[in-house]
Amino acid sequence: MDALIRAESADDVAPIHRVIERAFRAAAHTDHTEHFIVAALRRAEALTISRVAEAKGEVIAHVAISPVCIADGTSGWLGLGPVAVLPEYQRQGVGTRLLRSALADLKALGAAGCVVLGEPGFYSRFGFEVMDGLKFLGAPAEYFQALTFDGRVPQGEVTYHKAFSVRG
């Protein structure tokens, strides 16, 4: 699938909202607040990376990356998500390209690592894995994975930005 991967612009806010809402509409593993979370992250200026995929002038996918806190005080770690692709464009490589681009941006920014709460089979393809000592409470351990860019693994509970608690 031919899609342009680029940074979010001011004109993308409403299309991103729609993409995220549609992408998660039929998902069983969600409380359907992902679009509210991204809006709250944007308002808090906590979107370290916000990239879109565009095809035929339409935003068809989005990825957000924001800071996380780790109990041991380690800095430079971020949280991936949500990642959203319009249903009609899923399984065509758009999400993979978008995610690879975002991770490359993180490395270029000098990030120490990234965590994700999601499908292990998908995210392991990008190098994410369960790391001993790094925890996220409230989810099965196999769904919380990390990717270190500097080889060091922090220890302790990970907390996402407070925007992840919005409900509408």
Stockholm file with secondary structure:
# STOCKHOLM 1.0

chainA/1-168         MDALIRAESADDVAPIHRVIERAFRAAAHTDHTEHFIVAALRRAEALTISRVAEAKGEVIAHVAISPVCIADGTSGWLGLGPVAVLPEYQRQGVGTRLLRSALADLKALGAAGCVVLGEPGFYSRFGFEVMDGLKFLGAPAEYFQALTFDGRVPQGEVTYHKAFSVRG
#=GR chainA/1-168 SS CCCEEEECCGGGHHHHHHHHHHHHTTCSSCCSCHHHHHHHHHHTTCCSEEEEEEETTEEEEEEEEEEEEETTCCCSEEEEEEEEECGGGTTTTHHHHHHHHHHHHHHHHTCCEEEEESCHHHHGGGTCBCCTTEECTTSCGGGEEEEESSSCCCCEEEEECGGGGCCC
#=GC SS_cons         CCCEEEECCGGGHHHHHHHHHHHHTTCSSCCSCHHHHHHHHHHTTCCSEEEEEEETTEEEEEEEEEEEEETTCCCSEEEEEEEEECGGGTTTTHHHHHHHHHHHHHHHHTCCEEEEESCHHHHGGGTCBCCTTEECTTSCGGGEEEEESSSCCCCEEEEECGGGGCCC
//
